[in-house]
Amino acid sequence: MAVPKRKMSRSNTRHRRARWKASTPPLAPVGIDGTTHLVSQHLRKAYERGLLRPEN
């Protein structure tokens, strides 16, 4: 893990943190019980196998 060699100023720390933004996960259509649901692409296999149920 990278370790900073010097103390970073509060201004720089907050500016760096403010730039980081989370993005929404890509959605994939999955057919369950004859209806199509949009679910997270990472959880697609779990929905297809019946391990997860979509919320209504």
All heavy atoms as TSV, in Angstrom:
chain	resi	resn	atom	element	x	y	z
A	1	MET	N	N	0.838	-1.176	0.000
A	1	MET	CA	C	0.000	0.000	0.000
A	1	MET	C	C	0.887	1.244	0.000
A	1	MET	O	O	1.874	1.310	0.716
A	1	MET	CB	C	-0.877	-0.015	1.247
A	1	MET	CG	C	-1.900	1.069	1.251
A	1	MET	SD	S	-3.046	0.824	2.603
A	1	MET	CE	C	-2.876	2.387	3.407
A	2	ALA	N	N	0.511	2.219	-0.777
A	2	ALA	CA	C	1.285	3.450	-0.863
A	2	ALA	C	C	1.078	4.291	0.393
A	2	ALA	O	O	-0.030	4.443	0.885
A	2	ALA	CB	C	0.879	4.250	-2.083
A	3	VAL	N	N	2.169	4.823	0.899
A	3	VAL	CA	C	2.122	5.656	2.093
A	3	VAL	C	C	2.708	7.017	1.738
A	3	VAL	O	O	3.793	7.099	1.162
A	3	VAL	CB	C	2.941	5.012	3.236
A	3	VAL	CG1	C	2.922	5.898	4.469
A	3	VAL	CG2	C	2.405	3.636	3.548
A	4	PRO	N	N	1.983	8.105	2.068
A	4	PRO	CA	C	2.524	9.430	1.753
A	4	PRO	C	C	3.764	9.738	2.585
A	4	PRO	O	O	3.878	9.324	3.731
A	4	PRO	CB	C	1.384	10.375	2.100
A	4	PRO	CG	C	0.513	9.628	3.017
A	4	PRO	CD	C	0.667	8.179	2.683
A	5	LYS	N	N	4.710	10.446	1.976
A	5	LYS	CA	C	5.956	10.782	2.675
A	5	LYS	C	C	5.819	12.048	3.510
A	5	LYS	O	O	6.610	12.285	4.403
A	5	LYS	CB	C	7.081	10.955	1.663
A	5	LYS	CG	C	7.401	9.668	0.949
A	5	LYS	CD	C	8.575	9.835	0.040
A	5	LYS	CE	C	8.793	8.550	-0.699
A	5	LYS	NZ	N	10.139	8.103	-0.700
A	6	ARG	N	N	4.810	12.856	3.190
A	6	ARG	CA	C	4.608	14.098	3.935
A	6	ARG	C	C	3.133	14.259	4.275
A	6	ARG	O	O	2.267	13.676	3.619
A	6	ARG	CB	C	5.049	15.299	3.087
A	6	ARG	CG	C	6.540	15.366	2.864
A	6	ARG	CD	C	6.913	16.644	2.134
A	6	ARG	NE	N	8.329	16.686	1.875
A	6	ARG	CZ	C	8.910	16.132	0.822
A	6	ARG	NH1	N	8.205	15.496	-0.074
A	6	ARG	NH2	N	10.217	16.216	0.666
A	7	LYS	N	N	2.881	15.087	5.265
A	7	LYS	CA	C	1.502	15.362	5.640
A	7	LYS	C	C	0.808	16.159	4.539
A	7	LYS	O	O	1.364	17.130	4.038
A	7	LYS	CB	C	1.493	16.157	6.943
A	7	LYS	CG	C	0.097	16.442	7.446
A	7	LYS	CD	C	0.132	17.196	8.762
A	7	LYS	CE	C	-1.278	17.500	9.202
A	7	LYS	NZ	N	-1.306	18.229	10.458
A	8	MET	N	N	-0.382	15.724	4.174
A	8	MET	CA	C	-1.155	16.430	3.153
A	8	MET	C	C	-2.041	17.470	3.842
A	8	MET	O	O	-2.606	17.196	4.907
A	8	MET	CB	C	-2.022	15.436	2.379
A	8	MET	CG	C	-2.794	16.044	1.239
A	8	MET	SD	S	-3.799	14.846	0.363
A	8	MET	CE	C	-2.618	14.225	-0.789
A	9	SER	N	N	-2.138	18.631	3.257
A	9	SER	CA	C	-2.944	19.694	3.860
A	9	SER	C	C	-4.424	19.303	3.846
A	9	SER	O	O	-4.875	18.500	3.041
A	9	SER	CB	C	-2.757	21.007	3.103
A	9	SER	OG	O	-3.365	20.924	1.829
A	10	ARG	N	N	-5.177	19.893	4.755
A	10	ARG	CA	C	-6.611	19.609	4.839
A	10	ARG	C	C	-7.317	19.990	3.542
A	10	ARG	O	O	-8.195	19.281	3.073
A	10	ARG	CB	C	-7.208	20.392	6.003
A	10	ARG	CG	C	-8.696	20.139	6.158
A	10	ARG	CD	C	-9.268	20.945	7.292
A	10	ARG	NE	N	-8.807	20.398	8.550
A	10	ARG	CZ	C	-9.098	20.910	9.739
A	10	ARG	NH1	N	-9.838	21.999	9.820
A	10	ARG	NH2	N	-8.663	20.361	10.839
A	11	SER	N	N	-6.922	21.104	2.958
A	11	SER	CA	C	-7.529	21.553	1.708
A	11	SER	C	C	-7.319	20.528	0.591
A	11	SER	O	O	-8.246	20.186	-0.131
A	11	SER	CB	C	-6.950	22.904	1.298
A	11	SER	OG	O	-7.431	23.281	0.035
A	12	ASN	N	N	-6.085	20.049	0.454
A	12	ASN	CA	C	-5.799	19.064	-0.592
A	12	ASN	C	C	-6.524	17.749	-0.345
A	12	ASN	O	O	-7.006	17.114	-1.277
A	12	ASN	CB	C	-4.296	18.813	-0.690
A	12	ASN	CG	C	-3.585	19.947	-1.378
A	12	ASN	OD1	O	-4.200	20.763	-2.054
A	12	ASN	ND2	N	-2.284	20.019	-1.195
A	13	THR	N	N	-6.624	17.352	0.909
A	13	THR	CA	C	-7.311	16.109	1.241
A	13	THR	C	C	-8.781	16.198	0.845
A	13	THR	O	O	-9.322	15.299	0.217
A	13	THR	CB	C	-7.198	15.818	2.748
A	13	THR	OG1	O	-5.823	15.698	3.073
A	13	THR	CG2	C	-7.913	14.544	3.113
A	14	ARG	N	N	-9.424	17.284	1.219
A	14	ARG	CA	C	-10.852	17.426	0.922
A	14	ARG	C	C	-11.103	17.583	-0.573
A	14	ARG	O	O	-12.106	17.102	-1.094
A	14	ARG	CB	C	-11.424	18.596	1.705
A	14	ARG	CG	C	-11.450	18.266	3.184
A	14	ARG	CD	C	-12.113	19.315	4.004
A	14	ARG	NE	N	-12.181	18.836	5.385
A	14	ARG	CZ	C	-12.371	19.603	6.416
A	14	ARG	NH1	N	-12.527	20.902	6.257
A	14	ARG	NH2	N	-12.416	19.105	7.633
A	15	HIS	N	N	-10.207	18.268	-1.250
A	15	HIS	CA	C	-10.353	18.421	-2.694
A	15	HIS	C	C	-10.234	17.057	-3.387
A	15	HIS	O	O	-10.998	16.739	-4.292
A	15	HIS	CB	C	-9.299	19.387	-3.234
A	15	HIS	CG	C	-9.382	19.581	-4.712
A	15	HIS	ND1	N	-10.417	20.276	-5.295
A	15	HIS	CD2	C	-8.592	19.160	-5.725
A	15	HIS	CE1	C	-10.239	20.272	-6.611
A	15	HIS	NE2	N	-9.138	19.595	-6.891
A	16	ARG	N	N	-9.290	16.253	-2.932
A	16	ARG	CA	C	-9.094	14.928	-3.521
A	16	ARG	C	C	-10.317	14.047	-3.264
A	16	ARG	O	O	-10.794	13.335	-4.143
A	16	ARG	CB	C	-7.852	14.273	-2.912
A	16	ARG	CG	C	-7.607	12.865	-3.396
A	16	ARG	CD	C	-6.328	12.271	-2.834
A	16	ARG	NE	N	-6.126	12.524	-1.424
A	16	ARG	CZ	C	-6.667	11.806	-0.429
A	16	ARG	NH1	N	-7.450	10.791	-0.704
A	16	ARG	NH2	N	-6.417	12.105	0.821
A	17	ARG	N	N	-10.858	14.097	-2.060
A	17	ARG	CA	C	-12.025	13.280	-1.727
A	17	ARG	C	C	-13.262	13.724	-2.490
A	17	ARG	O	O	-14.114	12.910	-2.842
A	17	ARG	CB	C	-12.308	13.354	-0.223
A	17	ARG	CG	C	-11.308	12.596	0.596
A	17	ARG	CD	C	-11.629	12.715	2.058
A	17	ARG	NE	N	-10.625	12.044	2.861
A	17	ARG	CZ	C	-10.468	12.233	4.155
A	17	ARG	NH1	N	-11.255	13.073	4.795
A	17	ARG	NH2	N	-9.537	11.587	4.807
A	18	ALA	N	N	-13.382	15.014	-2.739
A	18	ALA	CA	C	-14.566	15.541	-3.420
A	18	ALA	C	C	-14.602	15.131	-4.886
A	18	ALA	O	O	-15.676	15.065	-5.487
A	18	ALA	CB	C	-14.596	17.061	-3.307
A	19	ARG	N	N	-13.449	14.843	-5.476
A	19	ARG	CA	C	-13.424	14.447	-6.891
A	19	ARG	C	C	-13.918	13.029	-7.099
A	19	ARG	O	O	-14.353	12.666	-8.184
A	19	ARG	CB	C	-11.995	14.541	-7.447
A	19	ARG	CG	C	-11.537	15.936	-7.709
A	19	ARG	CD	C	-10.204	15.903	-8.367
A	19	ARG	NE	N	-9.293	15.076	-7.566
A	19	ARG	CZ	C	-8.000	14.949	-7.781
A	19	ARG	NH1	N	-7.447	15.596	-8.761
A	19	ARG	NH2	N	-7.260	14.193	-7.018
A	20	TRP	N	N	-13.829	12.167	-6.073
A	20	TRP	CA	C	-14.195	10.772	-6.218
A	20	TRP	C	C	-15.712	10.657	-6.234
A	20	TRP	O	O	-16.396	11.120	-5.323
A	20	TRP	CB	C	-13.624	9.961	-5.059
A	20	TRP	CG	C	-13.852	8.513	-5.215
A	20	TRP	CD1	C	-13.081	7.634	-5.911
A	20	TRP	CD2	C	-14.934	7.759	-4.678
A	20	TRP	NE1	N	-13.607	6.378	-5.832
A	20	TRP	CE2	C	-14.754	6.426	-5.085
A	20	TRP	CE3	C	-16.038	8.072	-3.913
A	20	TRP	CZ2	C	-15.633	5.412	-4.740
A	20	TRP	CZ3	C	-16.923	7.071	-3.569
A	20	TRP	CH2	C	-16.710	5.766	-3.976
A	21	LYS	N	N	-16.235	10.053	-7.273
A	21	LYS	CA	C	-17.678	9.873	-7.383
A	21	LYS	C	C	-17.969	8.413	-7.721
A	21	LYS	O	O	-17.308	7.813	-8.570
A	21	LYS	CB	C	-18.274	10.749	-8.490
A	21	LYS	CG	C	-18.071	12.233	-8.301
A	21	LYS	CD	C	-18.907	12.760	-7.173
A	21	LYS	CE	C	-18.692	14.254	-7.033
A	21	LYS	NZ	N	-18.975	14.766	-5.746
A	22	ALA	N	N	-18.952	7.864	-7.066
A	22	ALA	CA	C	-19.381	6.502	-7.377
A	22	ALA	C	C	-20.309	6.545	-8.579
A	22	ALA	O	O	-21.089	7.482	-8.757
A	22	ALA	CB	C	-20.107	5.898	-6.181
A	23	SER	N	N	-20.224	5.544	-9.413
A	23	SER	CA	C	-21.112	5.471	-10.573
A	23	SER	C	C	-22.120	4.349	-10.364
A	23	SER	O	O	-21.873	3.394	-9.616
A	23	SER	CB	C	-20.304	5.216	-11.845
A	23	SER	OG	O	-19.609	3.988	-11.729
A	24	THR	N	N	-23.264	4.481	-10.997
A	24	THR	CA	C	-24.283	3.454	-10.863
A	24	THR	C	C	-23.852	2.202	-11.622
A	24	THR	O	O	-23.220	2.304	-12.681
A	24	THR	CB	C	-25.634	3.944	-11.417
A	24	THR	OG1	O	-25.462	4.311	-12.774
A	24	THR	CG2	C	-26.140	5.128	-10.623
A	25	PRO	N	N	-24.171	1.033	-11.107
A	25	PRO	CA	C	-23.758	-0.196	-11.783
A	25	PRO	C	C	-24.547	-0.380	-13.075
A	25	PRO	O	O	-25.721	0.004	-13.155
A	25	PRO	CB	C	-24.092	-1.287	-10.774
A	25	PRO	CG	C	-25.157	-0.715	-9.920
A	25	PRO	CD	C	-24.891	0.755	-9.869
A	26	PRO	N	N	-23.933	-0.981	-14.087
A	26	PRO	CA	C	-24.667	-1.235	-15.328
A	26	PRO	C	C	-25.764	-2.267	-15.093
A	26	PRO	O	O	-25.559	-3.255	-14.387
A	26	PRO	CB	C	-23.593	-1.757	-16.286
A	26	PRO	CG	C	-22.492	-2.231	-15.416
A	26	PRO	CD	C	-22.550	-1.425	-14.160
A	27	LEU	N	N	-26.934	-2.020	-15.657
A	27	LEU	CA	C	-28.074	-2.906	-15.475
A	27	LEU	C	C	-28.231	-3.818	-16.680
A	27	LEU	O	O	-27.961	-3.431	-17.812
A	27	LEU	CB	C	-29.349	-2.103	-15.254
A	27	LEU	CG	C	-29.357	-1.192	-14.037
A	27	LEU	CD1	C	-30.664	-0.430	-13.968
A	27	LEU	CD2	C	-29.135	-1.985	-12.762
A	28	ALA	N	N	-28.684	-5.041	-16.411
A	28	ALA	CA	C	-28.889	-6.024	-17.464
A	28	ALA	C	C	-30.306	-6.575	-17.340
A	28	ALA	O	O	-30.768	-6.829	-16.227
A	28	ALA	CB	C	-27.873	-7.153	-17.349
A	29	PRO	N	N	-30.996	-6.770	-18.453
A	29	PRO	CA	C	-32.345	-7.337	-18.385
A	29	PRO	C	C	-32.287	-8.838	-18.093
A	29	PRO	O	O	-31.480	-9.567	-18.655
A	29	PRO	CB	C	-32.923	-7.065	-19.768
A	29	PRO	CG	C	-31.735	-6.945	-20.653
A	29	PRO	CD	C	-30.620	-6.418	-19.816
A	30	VAL	N	N	-33.155	-9.287	-17.173
A	30	VAL	CA	C	-33.238	-10.702	-16.820
A	30	VAL	C	C	-34.704	-11.092	-16.815
A	30	VAL	O	O	-35.540	-10.420	-16.206
A	30	VAL	CB	C	-32.624	-10.957	-15.427
A	30	VAL	CG1	C	-32.819	-12.395	-15.006
A	30	VAL	CG2	C	-31.154	-10.614	-15.422
A	31	GLY	N	N	-35.033	-12.187	-17.491
A	31	GLY	CA	C	-36.402	-12.692	-17.517
A	31	GLY	C	C	-36.643	-13.629	-16.354
A	31	GLY	O	O	-36.001	-14.668	-16.233
A	32	ILE	N	N	-37.583	-13.245	-15.462
A	32	ILE	CA	C	-37.924	-14.060	-14.300
A	32	ILE	C	C	-39.435	-14.204	-14.253
A	32	ILE	O	O	-40.166	-13.221	-14.217
A	32	ILE	CB	C	-37.408	-13.413	-12.995
A	32	ILE	CG1	C	-35.897	-13.250	-13.052
A	32	ILE	CG2	C	-37.810	-14.249	-11.795
A	32	ILE	CD1	C	-35.313	-12.434	-11.935
A	33	ASP	N	N	-39.905	-15.449	-14.252
A	33	ASP	CA	C	-41.342	-15.752	-14.205
A	33	ASP	C	C	-42.117	-15.038	-15.309
A	33	ASP	O	O	-43.213	-14.532	-15.092
A	33	ASP	CB	C	-41.929	-15.389	-12.834
A	33	ASP	CG	C	-41.313	-16.202	-11.712
A	33	ASP	OD1	O	-40.883	-17.342	-11.983
A	33	ASP	OD2	O	-41.270	-15.703	-10.574
A	34	GLY	N	N	-41.556	-14.960	-16.484
A	34	GLY	CA	C	-42.233	-14.365	-17.617
A	34	GLY	C	C	-42.192	-12.849	-17.668
A	34	GLY	O	O	-42.782	-12.253	-18.565
A	35	THR	N	N	-41.551	-12.207	-16.732
A	35	THR	CA	C	-41.423	-10.751	-16.757
A	35	THR	C	C	-39.950	-10.383	-16.823
A	35	THR	O	O	-39.082	-11.122	-16.371
A	35	THR	CB	C	-42.041	-10.106	-15.495
A	35	THR	OG1	O	-41.375	-10.609	-14.344
A	35	THR	CG2	C	-43.529	-10.402	-15.406
A	36	THR	N	N	-39.676	-9.236	-17.385
A	36	THR	CA	C	-38.308	-8.764	-17.526
A	36	THR	C	C	-38.007	-7.748	-16.428
A	36	THR	O	O	-38.768	-6.808	-16.216
A	36	THR	CB	C	-38.099	-8.115	-18.901
A	36	THR	OG1	O	-38.443	-9.060	-19.899
A	36	THR	CG2	C	-36.659	-7.715	-19.098
A	37	HIS	N	N	-36.902	-7.968	-15.734
A	37	HIS	CA	C	-36.457	-7.069	-14.680
A	37	HIS	C	C	-35.066	-6.569	-15.027
A	37	HIS	O	O	-34.264	-7.293	-15.603
A	37	HIS	CB	C	-36.402	-7.789	-13.328
A	37	HIS	CG	C	-37.720	-8.300	-12.854
A	37	HIS	ND1	N	-38.621	-7.511	-12.184
A	37	HIS	CD2	C	-38.302	-9.514	-12.969
A	37	HIS	CE1	C	-39.688	-8.219	-11.894
A	37	HIS	NE2	N	-39.515	-9.450	-12.366
A	38	LEU	N	N	-34.763	-5.325	-14.643
A	38	LEU	CA	C	-33.416	-4.787	-14.790
A	38	LEU	C	C	-32.684	-4.989	-13.473
A	38	LEU	O	O	-33.119	-4.496	-12.428
A	38	LEU	CB	C	-33.452	-3.307	-15.149
A	38	LEU	CG	C	-33.917	-2.987	-16.570
A	38	LEU	CD1	C	-34.019	-1.482	-16.752
A	38	LEU	CD2	C	-32.966	-3.573	-17.575
A	39	VAL	N	N	-31.593	-5.741	-13.520
A	39	VAL	CA	C	-30.816	-6.030	-12.320
A	39	VAL	C	C	-29.359	-5.682	-12.581
A	39	VAL	O	O	-28.932	-5.531	-13.724
A	39	VAL	CB	C	-30.947	-7.505	-11.900
A	39	VAL	CG1	C	-32.378	-7.832	-11.537
A	39	VAL	CG2	C	-30.446	-8.431	-12.977
A	40	SER	N	N	-28.585	-5.591	-11.524
A	40	SER	CA	C	-27.161	-5.308	-11.641
A	40	SER	C	C	-26.484	-6.414	-12.438
A	40	SER	O	O	-26.775	-7.592	-12.260
A	40	SER	CB	C	-26.531	-5.207	-10.254
A	40	SER	OG	O	-25.139	-5.076	-10.366
A	41	GLN	N	N	-25.588	-6.025	-13.304
A	41	GLN	CA	C	-24.908	-6.981	-14.168
A	41	GLN	C	C	-24.107	-7.989	-13.355
A	41	GLN	O	O	-23.992	-9.149	-13.724
A	41	GLN	CB	C	-24.001	-6.230	-15.136
A	41	GLN	CG	C	-23.585	-7.012	-16.345
A	41	GLN	CD	C	-22.922	-6.128	-17.388
A	41	GLN	OE1	O	-22.590	-4.983	-17.120
A	41	GLN	NE2	N	-22.734	-6.661	-18.560
A	42	HIS	N	N	-23.565	-7.566	-12.204
A	42	HIS	CA	C	-22.771	-8.460	-11.373
A	42	HIS	C	C	-23.624	-9.518	-10.687
A	42	HIS	O	O	-23.137	-10.589	-10.335
A	42	HIS	CB	C	-22.003	-7.657	-10.324
A	42	HIS	CG	C	-20.935	-6.810	-10.916
A	42	HIS	ND1	N	-21.134	-5.475	-11.196
A	42	HIS	CD2	C	-19.682	-7.092	-11.314
A	42	HIS	CE1	C	-20.027	-4.982	-11.728
A	42	HIS	NE2	N	-19.125	-5.943	-11.807
A	43	LEU	N	N	-24.924	-9.214	-10.468
A	43	LEU	CA	C	-25.812	-10.150	-9.780
A	43	LEU	C	C	-26.703	-10.925	-10.735
A	43	LEU	O	O	-27.577	-11.667	-10.303
A	43	LEU	CB	C	-26.682	-9.385	-8.774
A	43	LEU	CG	C	-25.932	-8.656	-7.664
A	43	LEU	CD1	C	-26.897	-7.829	-6.841
A	43	LEU	CD2	C	-25.183	-9.641	-6.799
A	44	ARG	N	N	-26.471	-10.768	-12.009
A	44	ARG	CA	C	-27.334	-11.371	-13.032
A	44	ARG	C	C	-27.438	-12.884	-12.889
A	44	ARG	O	O	-28.522	-13.452	-12.918
A	44	ARG	CB	C	-26.796	-10.999	-14.407
A	44	ARG	CG	C	-27.629	-11.488	-15.543
A	44	ARG	CD	C	-27.052	-11.017	-16.850
A	44	ARG	NE	N	-27.880	-11.444	-17.947
A	44	ARG	CZ	C	-27.645	-11.146	-19.200
A	44	ARG	NH1	N	-26.602	-10.403	-19.500
A	44	ARG	NH2	N	-28.432	-11.553	-20.147
A	45	LYS	N	N	-26.310	-13.572	-12.713
A	45	LYS	CA	C	-26.312	-15.027	-12.602
A	45	LYS	C	C	-27.106	-15.494	-11.387
A	45	LYS	O	O	-27.809	-16.502	-11.436
A	45	LYS	CB	C	-24.884	-15.560	-12.508
A	45	LYS	CG	C	-24.102	-15.453	-13.781
A	45	LYS	CD	C	-24.507	-16.561	-14.719
A	45	LYS	CE	C	-23.566	-16.553	-15.918
A	45	LYS	NZ	N	-23.961	-17.519	-16.917
A	46	ALA	N	N	-27.008	-14.771	-10.285
A	46	ALA	CA	C	-27.733	-15.141	-9.074
A	46	ALA	C	C	-29.242	-15.052	-9.295
A	46	ALA	O	O	-29.994	-15.915	-8.831
A	46	ALA	CB	C	-27.308	-14.260	-7.910
A	47	TYR	N	N	-29.693	-14.033	-10.016
A	47	TYR	CA	C	-31.108	-13.910	-10.323
A	47	TYR	C	C	-31.552	-15.025	-11.271
A	47	TYR	O	O	-32.631	-15.595	-11.112
A	47	TYR	CB	C	-31.421	-12.546	-10.950
A	47	TYR	CG	C	-31.523	-11.435	-9.939
A	47	TYR	CD1	C	-30.476	-10.544	-9.753
A	47	TYR	CD2	C	-32.667	-11.263	-9.180
A	47	TYR	CE1	C	-30.560	-9.515	-8.835
A	47	TYR	CE2	C	-32.765	-10.238	-8.255
A	47	TYR	CZ	C	-31.711	-9.368	-8.089
A	47	TYR	OH	O	-31.812	-8.357	-7.172
A	48	GLU	N	N	-30.726	-15.358	-12.253
A	48	GLU	CA	C	-31.085	-16.412	-13.204
A	48	GLU	C	C	-31.172	-17.775	-12.522
A	48	GLU	O	O	-32.008	-18.600	-12.879
A	48	GLU	CB	C	-30.061	-16.463	-14.338
A	48	GLU	CG	C	-30.134	-15.285	-15.278
A	48	GLU	CD	C	-29.021	-15.271	-16.309
A	48	GLU	OE1	O	-28.062	-16.069	-16.175
A	48	GLU	OE2	O	-29.106	-14.462	-17.240
A	49	ARG	N	N	-30.319	-18.021	-11.547
A	49	ARG	CA	C	-30.320	-19.306	-10.838
A	49	ARG	C	C	-31.388	-19.376	-9.761
A	49	ARG	O	O	-31.618	-20.428	-9.183
A	49	ARG	CB	C	-28.950	-19.538	-10.203
A	49	ARG	CG	C	-27.877	-19.741	-11.221
A	49	ARG	CD	C	-26.535	-19.903	-10.560
A	49	ARG	NE	N	-25.489	-20.026	-11.570
A	49	ARG	CZ	C	-24.209	-19.831	-11.346
A	49	ARG	NH1	N	-23.793	-19.510	-10.133
A	49	ARG	NH2	N	-23.334	-19.953	-12.308
A	50	GLY	N	N	-32.016	-18.260	-9.439
A	50	GLY	CA	C	-33.063	-18.255	-8.420
A	50	GLY	C	C	-32.546	-18.027	-7.018
A	50	GLY	O	O	-33.281	-18.200	-6.054
A	51	LEU	N	N	-31.291	-17.637	-6.867
A	51	LEU	CA	C	-30.730	-17.374	-5.549
A	51	LEU	C	C	-31.253	-16.059	-4.981
A	51	LEU	O	O	-31.355	-15.896	-3.767
A	51	LEU	CB	C	-29.198	-17.346	-5.607
A	51	LEU	CG	C	-28.544	-18.638	-6.096
A	51	LEU	CD1	C	-27.048	-18.444	-6.251
A	51	LEU	CD2	C	-28.835	-19.773	-5.135
A	52	LEU	N	N	-31.564	-15.115	-5.863
A	52	LEU	CA	C	-32.108	-13.820	-5.459
A	52	LEU	C	C	-33.454	-13.629	-6.141
A	52	LEU	O	O	-33.673	-14.070	-7.257
A	52	LEU	CB	C	-31.169	-12.679	-5.846
A	52	LEU	CG	C	-29.820	-12.632	-5.154
A	52	LEU	CD1	C	-28.959	-11.531	-5.765
A	52	LEU	CD2	C	-29.970	-12.412	-3.683
A	53	ARG	N	N	-34.344	-12.928	-5.463
A	53	ARG	CA	C	-35.652	-12.597	-6.027
A	53	ARG	C	C	-35.743	-11.074	-6.187
A	53	ARG	O	O	-35.365	-10.350	-5.275
A	53	ARG	CB	C	-36.789	-13.071	-5.131
A	53	ARG	CG	C	-36.762	-14.553	-4.801
A	53	ARG	CD	C	-36.946	-15.446	-5.991
A	53	ARG	NE	N	-38.169	-15.128	-6.690
A	53	ARG	CZ	C	-38.479	-15.620	-7.884
A	53	ARG	NH1	N	-37.641	-16.424	-8.483
A	53	ARG	NH2	N	-39.594	-15.300	-8.476
A	54	PRO	N	N	-36.263	-10.586	-7.325
A	54	PRO	CA	C	-36.406	-9.136	-7.487
A	54	PRO	C	C	-37.498	-8.582	-6.576
A	54	PRO	O	O	-38.511	-9.234	-6.337
A	54	PRO	CB	C	-36.782	-8.973	-8.967
A	54	PRO	CG	C	-37.348	-10.281	-9.347
A	54	PRO	CD	C	-36.689	-11.324	-8.497
A	55	GLU	N	N	-37.252	-7.389	-6.045
A	55	GLU	CA	C	-38.248	-6.744	-5.189
A	55	GLU	C	C	-39.289	-6.062	-6.062
A	55	GLU	O	O	-39.008	-5.498	-7.090
A	55	GLU	CB	C	-37.569	-5.705	-4.301
A	55	GLU	CG	C	-36.573	-6.321	-3.343
A	55	GLU	CD	C	-35.890	-5.272	-2.501
A	55	GLU	OE1	O	-36.321	-4.097	-2.549
A	55	GLU	OE2	O	-34.943	-5.640	-1.820
A	56	ASN	N	N	-40.504	-6.108	-5.622
A	56	ASN	CA	C	-41.606	-5.471	-6.370
A	56	ASN	C	C	-41.910	-4.124	-5.818
A	56	ASN	O	O	-41.810	-3.786	-4.732
A	56	ASN	CB	C	-42.858	-6.345	-6.345
A	56	ASN	CG	C	-42.629	-7.626	-7.131
A	56	ASN	OD1	O	-41.803	-7.672	-8.013
A	56	ASN	ND2	N	-43.368	-8.652	-6.781
